[in-house]
Amino acid sequence: MPPEAQAMPCTYCAAGKRKGPGMLPAVERYLSDRISGLHAAGPMLILSGEYGLLAPEDPIPWYNHLLQPEEVEGAVPRVADQLRERAVRAIEFHTADPAHTPEIRPYVALIRGACAQVGIPCRLVILPGRPA
């Protein structure tokens, strides 16, 4: 079976978050049509600059953190470990075009670096426009 057939869909987190105290499943915390749409299609992961890889049901508190370029190198081993723990064999990363969306570049670098460290394929799926 080709690696693409086994790829786990993944996308980056969202700046828009449901506020409030306590923990919410990641898919409910992030206010994003991109995330909810990918989740509706089946199993997927969310890449958070704060928490690394999250399953949609993983509970998270409200937070405000945009992954910065200087944080990527230090985060790669943690995300690589999470890929191994989840037995991910390939990633299909759904993203805005990093060439036109600079704030997304660290997330793309992080998932590519983690996949390279684990030795699994990482394919970018460029979404039209500037998805939230």
Contacts in CASP RR format, 6 or more apart in sequence:
PFRMAT RR
TARGET T0000
AUTHOR 0000-0000-0000
METHOD contacts of the structure
MODEL  1
MPPEAQAMPCTYCAAGKRKGPGMLPAVERYLSDRISGLHAAGPMLILSGE
YGLLAPEDPIPWYNHLLQPEEVEGAVPRVADQLRERAVRAIEFHTADPAH
TPEIRPYVALIRGACAQVGIPCRLVILPGRPA
3 89 0 8 1.000
3 90 0 8 1.000
3 120 0 8 1.000
3 121 0 8 1.000
4 90 0 8 1.000
4 92 0 8 1.000
4 121 0 8 1.000
4 123 0 8 1.000
6 89 0 8 1.000
6 90 0 8 1.000
7 89 0 8 1.000
7 90 0 8 1.000
7 91 0 8 1.000
7 92 0 8 1.000
7 121 0 8 1.000
7 123 0 8 1.000
8 43 0 8 1.000
8 44 0 8 1.000
8 45 0 8 1.000
8 86 0 8 1.000
8 88 0 8 1.000
8 89 0 8 1.000
8 90 0 8 1.000
8 91 0 8 1.000
8 92 0 8 1.000
9 38 0 8 1.000
9 41 0 8 1.000
9 42 0 8 1.000
9 43 0 8 1.000
9 44 0 8 1.000
9 45 0 8 1.000
9 92 0 8 1.000
9 94 0 8 1.000
10 44 0 8 1.000
10 45 0 8 1.000
10 46 0 8 1.000
10 47 0 8 1.000
10 53 0 8 1.000
10 91 0 8 1.000
10 92 0 8 1.000
10 93 0 8 1.000
10 94 0 8 1.000
10 111 0 8 1.000
11 34 0 8 1.000
11 35 0 8 1.000
11 38 0 8 1.000
11 44 0 8 1.000
11 45 0 8 1.000
11 46 0 8 1.000
11 47 0 8 1.000
11 93 0 8 1.000
11 94 0 8 1.000
11 95 0 8 1.000
12 46 0 8 1.000
12 47 0 8 1.000
12 48 0 8 1.000
12 95 0 8 1.000
12 104 0 8 1.000
12 107 0 8 1.000
13 26 0 8 1.000
13 30 0 8 1.000
13 32 0 8 1.000
13 35 0 8 1.000
13 46 0 8 1.000
13 47 0 8 1.000
13 48 0 8 1.000
13 49 0 8 1.000
13 50 0 8 1.000
13 54 0 8 1.000
14 30 0 8 1.000
14 31 0 8 1.000
14 32 0 8 1.000
14 34 0 8 1.000
14 35 0 8 1.000
14 132 0 8 1.000
15 66 0 8 1.000
15 132 0 8 1.000
16 30 0 8 1.000
16 31 0 8 1.000
16 32 0 8 1.000
16 132 0 8 1.000
17 29 0 8 1.000
17 30 0 8 1.000
17 31 0 8 1.000
17 62 0 8 1.000
17 63 0 8 1.000
17 64 0 8 1.000
18 24 0 8 1.000
18 28 0 8 1.000
18 29 0 8 1.000
18 30 0 8 1.000
18 31 0 8 1.000
18 62 0 8 1.000
19 62 0 8 1.000
20 62 0 8 1.000
21 61 0 8 1.000
21 62 0 8 1.000
22 61 0 8 1.000
22 62 0 8 1.000
23 59 0 8 1.000
23 60 0 8 1.000
23 61 0 8 1.000
24 59 0 8 1.000
24 60 0 8 1.000
25 56 0 8 1.000
25 57 0 8 1.000
25 58 0 8 1.000
25 59 0 8 1.000
25 60 0 8 1.000
26 46 0 8 1.000
26 48 0 8 1.000
26 54 0 8 1.000
26 55 0 8 1.000
26 56 0 8 1.000
26 57 0 8 1.000
26 58 0 8 1.000
26 59 0 8 1.000
26 60 0 8 1.000
27 35 0 8 1.000
27 36 0 8 1.000
27 39 0 8 1.000
27 46 0 8 1.000
27 56 0 8 1.000
27 57 0 8 1.000
29 60 0 8 1.000
29 62 0 8 1.000
30 46 0 8 1.000
31 132 0 8 1.000
32 131 0 8 1.000
32 132 0 8 1.000
33 131 0 8 1.000
33 132 0 8 1.000
34 94 0 8 1.000
34 127 0 8 1.000
34 131 0 8 1.000
34 132 0 8 1.000
35 46 0 8 1.000
35 56 0 8 1.000
38 44 0 8 1.000
38 94 0 8 1.000
39 56 0 8 1.000
44 56 0 8 1.000
45 53 0 8 1.000
45 54 0 8 1.000
45 55 0 8 1.000
45 86 0 8 1.000
45 88 0 8 1.000
45 91 0 8 1.000
46 53 0 8 1.000
46 54 0 8 1.000
46 55 0 8 1.000
46 56 0 8 1.000
47 53 0 8 1.000
47 54 0 8 1.000
47 79 0 8 1.000
47 93 0 8 1.000
47 107 0 8 1.000
47 110 0 8 1.000
47 111 0 8 1.000
48 54 0 8 1.000
48 60 0 8 1.000
49 65 0 8 1.000
49 66 0 8 1.000
49 67 0 8 1.000
49 71 0 8 1.000
49 75 0 8 1.000
49 106 0 8 1.000
49 107 0 8 1.000
49 110 0 8 1.000
50 60 0 8 1.000
50 63 0 8 1.000
50 65 0 8 1.000
51 58 0 8 1.000
51 60 0 8 1.000
52 75 0 8 1.000
52 78 0 8 1.000
52 79 0 8 1.000
52 82 0 8 1.000
53 79 0 8 1.000
53 82 0 8 1.000
53 83 0 8 1.000
53 86 0 8 1.000
54 60 0 8 1.000
55 86 0 8 1.000
66 103 0 8 1.000
67 75 0 8 1.000
67 106 0 8 1.000
67 107 0 8 1.000
67 110 0 8 1.000
68 106 0 8 1.000
69 105 0 8 1.000
69 106 0 8 1.000
69 109 0 8 1.000
71 106 0 8 1.000
72 106 0 8 1.000
72 109 0 8 1.000
72 110 0 8 1.000
72 113 0 8 1.000
75 110 0 8 1.000
76 110 0 8 1.000
76 113 0 8 1.000
76 114 0 8 1.000
76 117 0 8 1.000
77 117 0 8 1.000
79 110 0 8 1.000
79 111 0 8 1.000
79 113 0 8 1.000
79 114 0 8 1.000
80 113 0 8 1.000
80 114 0 8 1.000
80 115 0 8 1.000
80 117 0 8 1.000
80 118 0 8 1.000
82 114 0 8 1.000
83 91 0 8 1.000
83 114 0 8 1.000
83 115 0 8 1.000
83 118 0 8 1.000
83 120 0 8 1.000
84 118 0 8 1.000
88 118 0 8 1.000
88 120 0 8 1.000
89 120 0 8 1.000
90 120 0 8 1.000
90 121 0 8 1.000
90 122 0 8 1.000
90 123 0 8 1.000
91 111 0 8 1.000
91 115 0 8 1.000
91 120 0 8 1.000
91 121 0 8 1.000
91 122 0 8 1.000
91 123 0 8 1.000
92 123 0 8 1.000
92 125 0 8 1.000
93 108 0 8 1.000
93 111 0 8 1.000
93 122 0 8 1.000
93 123 0 8 1.000
93 124 0 8 1.000
93 125 0 8 1.000
94 125 0 8 1.000
94 127 0 8 1.000
95 101 0 8 1.000
95 104 0 8 1.000
95 107 0 8 1.000
95 108 0 8 1.000
95 124 0 8 1.000
95 125 0 8 1.000
95 126 0 8 1.000
95 127 0 8 1.000
95 131 0 8 1.000
96 104 0 8 1.000
96 126 0 8 1.000
96 127 0 8 1.000
96 129 0 8 1.000
96 130 0 8 1.000
96 131 0 8 1.000
97 126 0 8 1.000
97 127 0 8 1.000
97 129 0 8 1.000
98 104 0 8 1.000
98 105 0 8 1.000
98 108 0 8 1.000
100 130 0 8 1.000
101 130 0 8 1.000
108 124 0 8 1.000
111 122 0 8 1.000
112 122 0 8 1.000
113 122 0 8 1.000
115 121 0 8 1.000
115 122 0 8 1.000
116 122 0 8 1.000
END
